[in-house]
Amino acid sequence: MSKQKLTVLVTGALGHIGSRLIREFDPNLVEKVILLDNLATQRYTSLFNLPDKFDYEFIEDDVRTADMDSYLKGIDAVIHLAALTDAEKSHMSPQEVESVNLEGTKKVADACLRQKIKLFFPSTTSVYSSQASRVDETSRELETQSPYAKSKLMAEQYLWDLKSQGLRYVICRFGTIFGPSIGMRFHTAVNKFIWQAILGKPITVWKTAWEQKRPYLDLTDCVAAINFILEKDLFDGEIFNILTVNLTVQDIVETIKQFVPELKVDFVESPIMNQLSYEVDDSKFKRLGFESVGNLEKGVSDSIELLERIKANAN
């Protein structure tokens, strides 16, 4: 007997992760996708040429003010991607970041609780502080380095508080995303470095960061992890680290150099000490049977290929 396919609602559906996810849900699992986005970043192109393997519905609204209960009628699961994700810029607008990332999440979670809908919440590995050993989900030494990470950690706690009331959810602490999508942004480390290299600009690296290790997540693995969670119905209040690899900034720069050999590196002073060095352990999620297939070299290659014409002209 075949399993009934899901109707899912994706908030922030047109963003870097969402624009790829809405095209790559497992069609054996998902039948209809409701796209909710406030279009604040005007990524209308994320709606271009959507595949015909799903039924789509687009809603222009903001999770902070939307009547989420009305949108959740007939929904099986919410993938809550709506967020302000630029960690460095979050220092300039901490109140706005908290409004979107925390208060917006509260609105969505409260509605999911009332309507008995499962909730997928992407947090960040930036909630971990610098430690000598690899950190995992049991770590209690959490020291957020940005308003962005702080808002995600506070949202985690809010979901935990709703668990006893019956909310079914899962929290995934994502490594820093890399890899292309139609709604791609270039403010995170790998993508920002690629953009600078393509334009012939020196890659700007914080002096303190060259040999710091951090977790990174290929968008291919990110989408696969969400499909895996939907397939296994892993909405039991657990926290999972999701990443592809732990890398130093030097590792990233040397990988980009394979494709842009002439790139130069400028070492700069950073106004913030965001992203202290640490490695993240993702064995808890992999023990469930998930296998990551992404890798930095392919993610960089695929992103650069999309910009190859600009690269040729810049040089």
Sequence and secondary structure as in RCSB ss.txt:
>XXXX:A:sequence
MSKQKLTVLVTGALGHIGSRLIREFDPNLVEKVILLDNLATQRYTSLFNLPDKFDYEFIEDDVRTADMDSYLKGI
DAVIHLAALTDAEKSHMSPQEVESVNLEGTKKVADACLRQKIKLFFPSTTSVYSSQASRVDETSRELETQSPYAK
SKLMAEQYLWDLKSQGLRYVICRFGTIFGPSIGMRFHTAVNKFIWQAILGKPITVWKTAWEQKRPYLDLTDCVAA
INFILEKDLFDGEIFNILTVNLTVQDIVETIKQFVPELKVDFVESPIMNQLSYEVDDSKFKRLGFESVGNLEKGV
SDSIELLERIKANAN
>XXXX:A:secstr
     EEEEEETTTSTTHHHHHHHS TTTEEEEEEEE  TT  GGGGTT  TTSEEEEEE  TTTS HHHHTTT 
SEEEE      TTGGGG HHHHHIIIIIHHHHHHHHHHHHT EEEEEEEGGGB   SS B TT   B   SHHHH
HHHHHHHHHHHHHTTT  EEEEEE EEES  TT    SHHHHHHHHHHTT  EEEEGGGTT EEEEEEHHHHHHH
HHHHHHHT  SS EEEE SEEEEHHHHHHHHHTT TT  EEEE  SS  S    B  HHHHTTT      HHHHH
HHHHHHTHHHHHHH 
